[in-house]
């Protein structure tokens, strides 16, 4: 499950299509904060804030993102939920 700017997107194919449609061909991420906590399911909840600088744009865009990492049997993680929001104003 993925939420982008209030739009709920579910399923691997639909999430991939949405990410590939975004106009962020050349985007620099500047991370300000990263906070994480263990979740009751054995995963990790992560909250990130920062700014995005798009190619050709004068001003950065502030963003917040929260995602839930779930451990796999192979010892890695996958993203269970992801919420991304541009912070205007």
matplotlib code that plots the C-alpha trace (Angstrom):
import matplotlib.pyplot as plt

x = [0.0, 1.3, -0.2, 1.1, -0.3, -3.6, -4.0, -4.1, -2.4, -2.4, -0.5, 3.0, 2.1, 0.0, 2.6, 5.4, 3.3, 2.7, 6.4, 7.4, 4.9, 6.3, 8.2, 11.2, 13.8, 16.5, 15.8, 18.2, 17.0, 18.3, 17.3, 16.8, 15.6, 15.1, 13.3, 12.6, 10.9, 10.4, 6.9, 4.8, 5.0, 8.8, 9.3, 10.5, 8.5, 10.5, 9.7, 11.8, 11.6, 13.7, 13.5, 13.6, 15.4, 14.0, 16.2, 15.5, 13.6, 14.7, 13.1, 13.2, 10.0, 9.7, 8.5, 7.6, 7.5, 6.7, 7.1, 6.9, 9.7, 8.8, 11.5, 11.7, 12.8, 15.9, 17.1, 16.2, 13.1, 10.3, 8.1, 4.6, 3.2, 4.5, 3.1, 4.6, 3.5, 4.9, 4.6, 3.4, 3.0]
y = [0.0, 3.4, 6.9, 9.8, 13.3, 11.8, 9.2, 5.6, 3.1, -0.7, -3.6, -3.9, -3.1, 0.0, 1.3, 0.8, 2.6, 5.6, 5.9, 5.7, 8.4, 11.0, 13.9, 13.4, 12.4, 14.4, 15.0, 15.7, 14.5, 16.4, 14.5, 16.6, 14.0, 10.2, 8.7, 5.0, 2.7, -1.1, -2.1, -4.7, -7.0, -7.2, -4.6, -1.0, 2.2, 4.9, 8.7, 10.9, 14.6, 16.8, 18.6, 17.7, 19.9, 19.3, 20.0, 23.5, 24.6, 27.5, 26.5, 23.1, 21.3, 20.1, 16.5, 14.0, 10.3, 7.4, 3.7, 0.4, -2.2, -5.8, -8.5, -11.4, -15.0, -14.3, -11.6, -8.5, -6.2, -5.2, -2.0, -2.9, 0.6, 4.0, 7.4, 10.4, 14.0, 17.3, 20.0, 23.2, 26.5]
z = [0.0, -1.0, -0.3, -2.4, -1.9, -0.5, -3.3, -2.0, -4.3, -3.8, -5.4, -6.8, -10.4, -9.6, -7.1, -9.8, -12.4, -10.1, -9.2, -12.9, -13.8, -11.4, -13.0, -10.8, -13.4, -11.8, -8.1, -5.2, -1.8, 1.2, 4.4, 7.6, 10.0, 10.3, 13.2, 13.7, 16.1, 16.3, 15.5, 17.4, 14.3, 14.4, 11.7, 11.8, 11.4, 9.8, 9.5, 7.3, 6.6, 4.3, 1.0, -2.7, -5.3, -8.8, -11.9, -13.2, -10.1, -7.9, -4.6, -2.8, -1.9, 1.8, 2.3, 4.9, 4.5, 6.8, 5.8, 7.6, 7.0, 7.5, 7.9, 5.4, 6.0, 4.0, 6.5, 4.5, 4.6, 2.4, 2.5, 3.8, 3.8, 2.6, 3.1, 1.2, 1.5, 0.0, 2.7, 1.1, 2.8]

ax = plt.figure().add_subplot(projection="3d")
ax.plot(x, y, z, "-o")
ax.set_aspect("equal")
plt.show()
